[in-house]
Amino acid sequence: MKGSIFGFREKEALKVGRGVILTSIEAMNDNTDSFTHWTPNVYRYGKKREFGGIVEGYSEKNLRQINTFVIDIDSKSVNWSEILLLGLEMGFMPTMILETPKGYQVYHVLSRPAFVTSKTNYKVIDVAKKISRNLKGAYAAKFNVDMGCNDFGIARVPRKDNVLFFDQDYRYSFGEWLNWSLKQSDSLLEEAKEPKMRLVRKSDQSRQIDEPWFDMLLHRGQIRGQKGVLGRNNAVLTLALAFFSSGKAKENCEFNLHQFNGRLSQPLKDVEVQRIIDSAYSGKYRAAQRVYITQLMQTWVDSSLTEAELFTSKTGWYKFARPREERTNSHFKEREADLLAYLRKKCTVDKPYLTCTSKEMAENLGMSLSTFKVIKKRLMRSNKIKATTTLGRNGRTTLVLLALFVVGVISKNKARKHFFIDHVAKLLEVNCTELERTVTLFTYNESDVQEQGEQLNFLGVNTS
């Protein structure tokens, strides 16, 4: 190893700068258990004063190479498994998690060091600091993070008595971190520029979803199928065409009409509702016709309603993107978030699943059973959950929150890992191989690091 690492045997010694200068991996390995703090990044040189054992040289301008980004979390109010969940969401799993007296330290080790050279005018440090600060910001959104700590300074030493999690396969290149950081910066910039509220002047031609009849029909539950009368199918088609002609996304239409169907005293089958929506968005029709709208409204809402009352356009200014609490209907993504949040609250790393009836889940979430079924299917398609349902009078639905399941797998030693996967596989009535593929899908690192960086050799502690 070229360069110097600084080690400190206790926090009191660290405060006054009394430490040890290490210039080899062997020296670090021999002293790991006797140190409490160290510099995980390498400096060009180190100096020691003649008296007092005070060391110098662990300053930013003396950095030789950057190996690691370290996040300091100053709270134990959350379980360390939440850190792994955040890693899954970010797409960058932590290499290691340490327990500290006040919280946790999270190590993100690079697959290869980023060297600080005069050829690049030492720009690596500036770029790495931006990555580090964006990384701290991502963690600070969920945890109590020390944002003021030195980006490449002193951290806790990984030891057998403080390592909670370690997997050296979770290392990413400096280039991957740079790409992630640039996307984070762009996202923050767009968020800062985006106005909180937009007021738009309505055009002379009103959208069908803004007309009075639309809201009245959408919230009418007493519509049945009846021979010789426009009924449920026509109501769904009319509403779907209103969404389509008003330029609303098909996803928005699907969500609202599945909710509408759930409110009917005699609902249609979900597949029938979907077939009607597909037809409305096929391009064969332009909009809902007034004659059918009027007939539906006079049949199922109020026979005395006139066209003037049904099609009078609202005037003036109106707001887009109203807060959820001010809207009658929620969007699909909001309902999906509701179900995921509910599962996170009810599940744990050791039990990442919930079993009860679909009706109970729907009632607890405040949505109709038909809406719950649609949301469940959407989350299964997007690989957020896996589900199985047993039929019959005592039938139950089991939902597995995949992110929590994956965290449960990677946080266990080899023997417990196989038992855990087997247990969940039996609940879902699938084979273990399918669940193992799911874990790989969540944690796969495209860079697939082949080499074993020597700066990690001494971190091979037993965490079982």
PEDA-V290943 format. One record per residue. N is the residue number from 1. SS is DSSP state (h for helix, s for strand, l for the rest). PHI is phi as a letter, one per 20 degrees, with the letter a starting at -180 (999 if undefined). D_CENTER is the distance of its C-alpha to the mean C-alpha in Angstrom with 1 decimal. Layout:
# PEDA-V290943
n=N ss=SS phi=PHI d_center=D_CENTER
n=N ss=SS phi=PHI d_center=D_CENTER
This chain:
# PEDA-V290943
n=1 ss=l phi=999 d_center=38.4
n=2 ss=l phi=e d_center=39.6
n=3 ss=l phi=o d_center=39.0
n=4 ss=s phi=c d_center=38.6
n=5 ss=s phi=d d_center=36.1
n=6 ss=s phi=d d_center=36.8
n=7 ss=s phi=c d_center=36.7
n=8 ss=s phi=c d_center=37.4
n=9 ss=l phi=e d_center=38.8
n=10 ss=l phi=a d_center=37.8
n=11 ss=h phi=f d_center=36.1
n=12 ss=h phi=f d_center=39.6
n=13 ss=h phi=f d_center=40.7
n=14 ss=h phi=f d_center=37.5
n=15 ss=h phi=f d_center=38.3
n=16 ss=h phi=d d_center=41.7
n=17 ss=l phi=n d_center=40.7
n=18 ss=s phi=e d_center=42.6
n=19 ss=l phi=b d_center=41.1
n=20 ss=s phi=c d_center=41.7
n=21 ss=s phi=e d_center=41.4
n=22 ss=s phi=d d_center=40.2
n=23 ss=l phi=c d_center=41.0
n=24 ss=l phi=b d_center=40.1
n=25 ss=h phi=f d_center=37.5
n=26 ss=h phi=f d_center=40.3
n=27 ss=h phi=f d_center=40.9
n=28 ss=h phi=f d_center=37.3
n=29 ss=h phi=f d_center=37.3
n=30 ss=h phi=f d_center=40.5
n=31 ss=h phi=d d_center=39.3
n=32 ss=h phi=g d_center=35.6
n=33 ss=h phi=f d_center=36.4
n=34 ss=h phi=e d_center=38.7
n=35 ss=l phi=d d_center=36.2
n=36 ss=l phi=d d_center=33.7
n=37 ss=s phi=c d_center=32.4
n=38 ss=s phi=a d_center=32.5
n=39 ss=l phi=d d_center=31.4
n=40 ss=l phi=f d_center=29.0
n=41 ss=l phi=d d_center=29.8
n=42 ss=s phi=e d_center=33.3
n=43 ss=s phi=d d_center=36.1
n=44 ss=l phi=f d_center=39.2
n=45 ss=l phi=b d_center=41.6
n=46 ss=l phi=c d_center=42.2
n=47 ss=s phi=c d_center=45.2
n=48 ss=s phi=c d_center=46.7
n=49 ss=l phi=f d_center=49.2
n=50 ss=l phi=f d_center=52.6
n=51 ss=l phi=c d_center=52.4
n=52 ss=l phi=n d_center=49.7
n=53 ss=l phi=m d_center=47.3
n=54 ss=s phi=f d_center=45.2
n=55 ss=s phi=d d_center=43.0
n=56 ss=s phi=c d_center=42.1
n=57 ss=l phi=p d_center=40.0
n=58 ss=l phi=e d_center=36.3
n=59 ss=l phi=d d_center=35.8
n=60 ss=h phi=g d_center=33.5
n=61 ss=h phi=f d_center=36.5
n=62 ss=h phi=d d_center=37.5
n=63 ss=s phi=f d_center=34.3
n=64 ss=s phi=d d_center=35.1
n=65 ss=s phi=b d_center=31.7
n=66 ss=s phi=d d_center=28.1
n=67 ss=s phi=d d_center=26.6
n=68 ss=s phi=b d_center=23.7
n=69 ss=s phi=d d_center=21.1
n=70 ss=s phi=d d_center=21.1
n=71 ss=s phi=d d_center=18.9
n=72 ss=s phi=d d_center=20.8
n=73 ss=s phi=d d_center=19.2
n=74 ss=l phi=e d_center=22.0
n=75 ss=l phi=a d_center=21.1
n=76 ss=l phi=d d_center=21.1
n=77 ss=l phi=f d_center=19.8
n=78 ss=l phi=d d_center=16.7
n=79 ss=l phi=f d_center=16.9
n=80 ss=l phi=f d_center=16.3
n=81 ss=h phi=f d_center=14.1
n=82 ss=h phi=f d_center=11.3
n=83 ss=h phi=f d_center=11.8
n=84 ss=h phi=f d_center=11.3
n=85 ss=h phi=f d_center=8.0
n=86 ss=h phi=f d_center=6.9
n=87 ss=h phi=g d_center=9.0
n=88 ss=h phi=f d_center=7.5
n=89 ss=h phi=f d_center=4.1
n=90 ss=h phi=f d_center=7.1
n=91 ss=l phi=n d_center=9.4
n=92 ss=l phi=c d_center=11.9
n=93 ss=l phi=f d_center=12.8
n=94 ss=l phi=f d_center=15.3
n=95 ss=l phi=f d_center=18.9
n=96 ss=s phi=b d_center=20.0
n=97 ss=s phi=c d_center=19.5
n=98 ss=s phi=d d_center=22.7
n=99 ss=s phi=e d_center=23.8
n=100 ss=l phi=d d_center=25.8
n=101 ss=l phi=g d_center=28.1
n=102 ss=l phi=d d_center=25.8
n=103 ss=l phi=r d_center=22.3
n=104 ss=s phi=b d_center=20.7
n=105 ss=s phi=c d_center=20.9
n=106 ss=s phi=d d_center=18.3
n=107 ss=s phi=d d_center=20.0
n=108 ss=s phi=d d_center=18.6
n=109 ss=s phi=e d_center=21.8
n=110 ss=s phi=f d_center=22.8
n=111 ss=s phi=f d_center=24.2
n=112 ss=s phi=b d_center=27.3
n=113 ss=s phi=f d_center=28.5
n=114 ss=s phi=e d_center=28.6
n=115 ss=s phi=e d_center=32.2
n=116 ss=l phi=e d_center=33.6
n=117 ss=l phi=c d_center=36.8
n=118 ss=h phi=f d_center=39.3
n=119 ss=h phi=f d_center=39.1
n=120 ss=h phi=d d_center=35.8
n=121 ss=l phi=l d_center=37.2
n=122 ss=l phi=l d_center=34.7
n=123 ss=h phi=f d_center=31.8
n=124 ss=h phi=g d_center=29.5
n=125 ss=h phi=f d_center=29.3
n=126 ss=h phi=f d_center=28.3
n=127 ss=h phi=f d_center=25.6
n=128 ss=h phi=f d_center=24.3
n=129 ss=h phi=f d_center=24.4
n=130 ss=h phi=f d_center=22.2
n=131 ss=h phi=f d_center=19.6
n=132 ss=h phi=g d_center=19.9
n=133 ss=h phi=f d_center=19.6
n=134 ss=h phi=f d_center=16.5
n=135 ss=h phi=f d_center=15.0
n=136 ss=h phi=f d_center=16.4
n=137 ss=h phi=f d_center=15.0
n=138 ss=h phi=f d_center=11.3
n=139 ss=h phi=f d_center=12.2
n=140 ss=h phi=f d_center=14.4
n=141 ss=l phi=f d_center=11.8
n=142 ss=l phi=c d_center=11.1
n=143 ss=l phi=c d_center=14.3
n=144 ss=l phi=e d_center=18.0
n=145 ss=s phi=d d_center=18.5
n=146 ss=l phi=f d_center=22.0
n=147 ss=l phi=f d_center=21.8
n=148 ss=l phi=e d_center=25.5
n=149 ss=l phi=f d_center=26.0
n=150 ss=l phi=g d_center=27.5
n=151 ss=l phi=f d_center=25.1
n=152 ss=l phi=c d_center=27.4
n=153 ss=l phi=d d_center=29.5
n=154 ss=l phi=e d_center=30.0
n=155 ss=s phi=c d_center=27.6
n=156 ss=s phi=f d_center=28.1
n=157 ss=l phi=e d_center=29.8
n=158 ss=l phi=f d_center=28.0
n=159 ss=l phi=c d_center=30.5
n=160 ss=l phi=f d_center=30.9
n=161 ss=l phi=e d_center=30.7
n=162 ss=l phi=c d_center=27.4
n=163 ss=s phi=e d_center=25.1
n=164 ss=s phi=e d_center=22.4
n=165 ss=s phi=b d_center=20.5
n=166 ss=s phi=b d_center=21.8
n=167 ss=l phi=b d_center=21.2
n=168 ss=l phi=f d_center=22.9
n=169 ss=l phi=f d_center=21.4
n=170 ss=l phi=e d_center=18.2
n=171 ss=l phi=c d_center=20.0
n=172 ss=s phi=c d_center=19.4
n=173 ss=l phi=f d_center=22.0
n=174 ss=h phi=f d_center=22.7
n=175 ss=h phi=f d_center=22.5
n=176 ss=h phi=f d_center=18.9
n=177 ss=h phi=f d_center=17.9
n=178 ss=h phi=f d_center=20.1
n=179 ss=h phi=f d_center=18.4
n=180 ss=h phi=f d_center=15.0
n=181 ss=h phi=f d_center=16.7
n=182 ss=h phi=f d_center=18.5
n=183 ss=h phi=f d_center=15.6
n=184 ss=h phi=f d_center=14.2
n=185 ss=h phi=f d_center=17.7
n=186 ss=h phi=f d_center=18.1
n=187 ss=h phi=f d_center=15.0
n=188 ss=h phi=f d_center=16.4
n=189 ss=h phi=f d_center=19.9
n=190 ss=h phi=f d_center=19.0
n=191 ss=h phi=f d_center=17.5
n=192 ss=h phi=f d_center=20.7
n=193 ss=h phi=e d_center=22.9
n=194 ss=l phi=f d_center=21.5
n=195 ss=l phi=f d_center=23.8
n=196 ss=l phi=f d_center=22.8
n=197 ss=l phi=b d_center=25.2
n=198 ss=l phi=d d_center=27.4
n=199 ss=s phi=d d_center=30.8
n=200 ss=s phi=c d_center=32.2
n=201 ss=s phi=f d_center=35.8
n=202 ss=l phi=f d_center=36.2
n=203 ss=l phi=f d_center=38.2
n=204 ss=l phi=f d_center=41.5
n=205 ss=l phi=e d_center=40.1
n=206 ss=l phi=f d_center=37.8
n=207 ss=l phi=f d_center=34.9
n=208 ss=h phi=f d_center=35.5
n=209 ss=h phi=f d_center=32.5
n=210 ss=h phi=e d_center=34.1
n=211 ss=l phi=f d_center=37.4
n=212 ss=h phi=g d_center=38.5
n=213 ss=h phi=f d_center=38.8
n=214 ss=h phi=f d_center=35.2
n=215 ss=h phi=f d_center=33.8
n=216 ss=h phi=f d_center=36.8
n=217 ss=h phi=f d_center=36.3
n=218 ss=h phi=f d_center=32.5
n=219 ss=l phi=d d_center=33.1
n=220 ss=l phi=e d_center=36.2
n=221 ss=l phi=e d_center=35.9
n=222 ss=l phi=e d_center=39.5
n=223 ss=l phi=c d_center=39.7
n=224 ss=l phi=c d_center=41.2
n=225 ss=l phi=e d_center=42.4
n=226 ss=s phi=b d_center=46.1
n=227 ss=l phi=f d_center=48.8
n=228 ss=l phi=n d_center=50.2
n=229 ss=s phi=c d_center=47.6
n=230 ss=l phi=f d_center=44.3
n=231 ss=l phi=c d_center=41.7
n=232 ss=h phi=g d_center=38.1
n=233 ss=h phi=g d_center=37.7
n=234 ss=h phi=f d_center=39.2
n=235 ss=h phi=f d_center=37.1
n=236 ss=h phi=f d_center=33.8
n=237 ss=h phi=f d_center=35.2
n=238 ss=h phi=f d_center=36.4
n=239 ss=h phi=f d_center=33.1
n=240 ss=h phi=f d_center=31.3
n=241 ss=h phi=f d_center=33.8
n=242 ss=h phi=f d_center=33.4
n=243 ss=h phi=f d_center=29.6
n=244 ss=h phi=f d_center=30.6
n=245 ss=h phi=f d_center=33.5
n=246 ss=l phi=e d_center=31.5
n=247 ss=l phi=m d_center=29.0
n=248 ss=l phi=e d_center=26.0
n=249 ss=l phi=f d_center=23.3
n=250 ss=h phi=g d_center=24.0
n=251 ss=h phi=g d_center=20.6
n=252 ss=h phi=f d_center=21.6
n=253 ss=h phi=f d_center=24.9
n=254 ss=h phi=g d_center=23.7
n=255 ss=h phi=f d_center=21.7
n=256 ss=h phi=f d_center=24.6
n=257 ss=h phi=f d_center=27.3
n=258 ss=h phi=f d_center=25.7
n=259 ss=h phi=f d_center=25.7
n=260 ss=h phi=g d_center=29.2
n=261 ss=h phi=f d_center=30.3
n=262 ss=h phi=f d_center=29.0
n=263 ss=h phi=e d_center=31.3
n=264 ss=l phi=f d_center=34.3
n=265 ss=l phi=f d_center=36.9
n=266 ss=l phi=c d_center=37.3
n=267 ss=l phi=f d_center=34.1
n=268 ss=l phi=f d_center=34.0
n=269 ss=l phi=f d_center=32.2
n=270 ss=h phi=g d_center=28.7
n=271 ss=h phi=f d_center=30.0
n=272 ss=h phi=f d_center=32.7
n=273 ss=h phi=f d_center=30.5
n=274 ss=h phi=f d_center=28.4
n=275 ss=h phi=f d_center=31.7
n=276 ss=h phi=f d_center=33.0
n=277 ss=h phi=f d_center=29.9
n=278 ss=h phi=g d_center=30.1
n=279 ss=h phi=f d_center=33.8
n=280 ss=h phi=f d_center=33.2
n=281 ss=l phi=e d_center=30.8
n=282 ss=l phi=f d_center=33.2
n=283 ss=l phi=n d_center=35.2
n=284 ss=l phi=f d_center=38.4
n=285 ss=l phi=d d_center=38.4
n=286 ss=l phi=d d_center=38.1
n=287 ss=l phi=a d_center=37.7
n=288 ss=l phi=f d_center=38.8
n=289 ss=l phi=e d_center=42.5
n=290 ss=h phi=f d_center=44.2
n=291 ss=h phi=f d_center=46.7
n=292 ss=h phi=f d_center=44.2
n=293 ss=h phi=f d_center=42.1
n=294 ss=h phi=f d_center=45.3
n=295 ss=h phi=f d_center=46.4
n=296 ss=h phi=f d_center=43.1
n=297 ss=h phi=f d_center=43.1
n=298 ss=h phi=f d_center=46.7
n=299 ss=h phi=e d_center=46.4
n=300 ss=h phi=d d_center=43.4
n=301 ss=l phi=d d_center=42.9
n=302 ss=l phi=b d_center=46.3
n=303 ss=l phi=f d_center=49.4
n=304 ss=l phi=e d_center=50.7
n=305 ss=l phi=f d_center=47.8
n=306 ss=l phi=d d_center=49.2
n=307 ss=h phi=f d_center=47.6
n=308 ss=h phi=f d_center=47.9
n=309 ss=h phi=f d_center=45.7
n=310 ss=h phi=e d_center=43.2
n=311 ss=h phi=d d_center=42.9
n=312 ss=l phi=f d_center=43.5
n=313 ss=l phi=f d_center=40.9
n=314 ss=l phi=f d_center=39.4
n=315 ss=l phi=c d_center=40.3
n=316 ss=l phi=n d_center=39.1
n=317 ss=s phi=d d_center=35.7
n=318 ss=s phi=b d_center=32.4
n=319 ss=s phi=d d_center=28.8
n=320 ss=l phi=e d_center=25.8
n=321 ss=l phi=l d_center=22.2
n=322 ss=l phi=f d_center=23.5
n=323 ss=l phi=g d_center=21.4
n=324 ss=h phi=g d_center=20.2
n=325 ss=h phi=f d_center=22.8
n=326 ss=h phi=e d_center=25.5
n=327 ss=l phi=d d_center=24.7
n=328 ss=l phi=f d_center=26.2
n=329 ss=l phi=d d_center=23.6
n=330 ss=l phi=d d_center=19.8
n=331 ss=l phi=e d_center=17.8
n=332 ss=h phi=g d_center=16.1
n=333 ss=h phi=f d_center=12.6
n=334 ss=h phi=f d_center=13.5
n=335 ss=h phi=f d_center=14.9
n=336 ss=h phi=f d_center=12.0
n=337 ss=h phi=f d_center=9.9
n=338 ss=h phi=f d_center=13.1
n=339 ss=h phi=f d_center=13.4
n=340 ss=h phi=f d_center=10.0
n=341 ss=h phi=f d_center=10.8
n=342 ss=h phi=f d_center=14.3
n=343 ss=h phi=f d_center=13.6
n=344 ss=h phi=f d_center=11.8
n=345 ss=h phi=f d_center=14.9
n=346 ss=h phi=e d_center=17.3
n=347 ss=l phi=d d_center=16.2
n=348 ss=l phi=c d_center=16.5
n=349 ss=l phi=f d_center=16.1
n=350 ss=l phi=e d_center=19.7
n=351 ss=l phi=c d_center=19.4
n=352 ss=l phi=e d_center=16.0
n=353 ss=s phi=b d_center=17.8
n=354 ss=s phi=c d_center=19.6
n=355 ss=s phi=c d_center=22.9
n=356 ss=s phi=a d_center=24.9
n=357 ss=l phi=f d_center=26.3
n=358 ss=h phi=f d_center=24.3
n=359 ss=h phi=f d_center=26.5
n=360 ss=h phi=f d_center=25.5
n=361 ss=h phi=f d_center=21.8
n=362 ss=h phi=f d_center=22.5
n=363 ss=h phi=f d_center=24.8
n=364 ss=h phi=f d_center=22.5
n=365 ss=h phi=e d_center=19.9
n=366 ss=l phi=m d_center=22.7
n=367 ss=l phi=c d_center=22.6
n=368 ss=l phi=f d_center=25.3
n=369 ss=h phi=f d_center=25.4
n=370 ss=h phi=f d_center=25.4
n=371 ss=h phi=f d_center=22.3
n=372 ss=h phi=g d_center=20.5
n=373 ss=h phi=f d_center=21.8
n=374 ss=h phi=f d_center=20.5
n=375 ss=h phi=f d_center=16.9
n=376 ss=h phi=f d_center=17.1
n=377 ss=h phi=f d_center=18.4
n=378 ss=h phi=f d_center=15.8
n=379 ss=h phi=f d_center=12.9
n=380 ss=h phi=f d_center=15.3
n=381 ss=h phi=f d_center=15.9
n=382 ss=l phi=e d_center=12.4
n=383 ss=l phi=m d_center=12.2
n=384 ss=l phi=e d_center=9.8
n=385 ss=s phi=c d_center=12.9
n=386 ss=s phi=c d_center=16.5
n=387 ss=s phi=b d_center=19.4
n=388 ss=s phi=b d_center=23.1
n=389 ss=s phi=c d_center=25.8
n=390 ss=l phi=e d_center=29.3
n=391 ss=l phi=e d_center=32.0
n=392 ss=l phi=o d_center=35.0
n=393 ss=l phi=f d_center=36.0
n=394 ss=l phi=d d_center=33.8
n=395 ss=l phi=f d_center=30.9
n=396 ss=l phi=c d_center=27.4
n=397 ss=s phi=d d_center=23.9
n=398 ss=s phi=d d_center=21.5
n=399 ss=s phi=d d_center=17.8
n=400 ss=s phi=d d_center=15.9
n=401 ss=s phi=f d_center=12.2
n=402 ss=h phi=f d_center=11.7
n=403 ss=h phi=g d_center=9.0
n=404 ss=h phi=f d_center=11.4
n=405 ss=h phi=f d_center=14.3
n=406 ss=h phi=f d_center=13.5
n=407 ss=h phi=f d_center=13.3
n=408 ss=h phi=f d_center=16.5
n=409 ss=h phi=f d_center=18.1
n=410 ss=h phi=f d_center=17.7
n=411 ss=l phi=e d_center=18.7
n=412 ss=l phi=d d_center=21.9
n=413 ss=l phi=f d_center=25.2
n=414 ss=h phi=g d_center=26.7
n=415 ss=h phi=f d_center=28.8
n=416 ss=h phi=f d_center=26.3
n=417 ss=h phi=f d_center=23.6
n=418 ss=h phi=f d_center=26.0
n=419 ss=h phi=f d_center=26.9
n=420 ss=h phi=f d_center=23.4
n=421 ss=h phi=f d_center=22.5
n=422 ss=h phi=f d_center=25.9
n=423 ss=h phi=f d_center=25.4
n=424 ss=h phi=f d_center=22.2
n=425 ss=h phi=f d_center=23.8
n=426 ss=h phi=f d_center=26.8
n=427 ss=h phi=f d_center=24.8
n=428 ss=h phi=e d_center=23.3
n=429 ss=l phi=l d_center=26.7
n=430 ss=l phi=c d_center=25.4
n=431 ss=l phi=e d_center=26.6
n=432 ss=h phi=f d_center=25.0
n=433 ss=h phi=g d_center=24.9
n=434 ss=h phi=f d_center=22.4
n=435 ss=h phi=f d_center=19.9
n=436 ss=h phi=f d_center=20.7
n=437 ss=h phi=f d_center=19.9
n=438 ss=h phi=f d_center=16.4
n=439 ss=h phi=f d_center=15.9
n=440 ss=h phi=f d_center=17.4
n=441 ss=h phi=f d_center=15.2
n=442 ss=h phi=f d_center=12.0
n=443 ss=h phi=d d_center=13.9
n=444 ss=l phi=f d_center=16.4
n=445 ss=l phi=d d_center=17.5
n=446 ss=l phi=f d_center=19.4
n=447 ss=l phi=f d_center=21.8
n=448 ss=l phi=l d_center=22.9
n=449 ss=l phi=g d_center=24.9
n=450 ss=l phi=e d_center=28.4
n=451 ss=l phi=e d_center=30.1
n=452 ss=l phi=d d_center=29.9
n=453 ss=l phi=f d_center=30.0
n=454 ss=h phi=f d_center=32.8
n=455 ss=h phi=f d_center=30.9
n=456 ss=h phi=d d_center=28.8
n=457 ss=h phi=g d_center=31.8
n=458 ss=h phi=f d_center=32.5
n=459 ss=h phi=e d_center=28.9
n=460 ss=l phi=f d_center=29.6
n=461 ss=l phi=e d_center=29.8
n=462 ss=l phi=e d_center=29.7
n=463 ss=l phi=d d_center=26.7
n=464 ss=l phi=f d_center=27.8
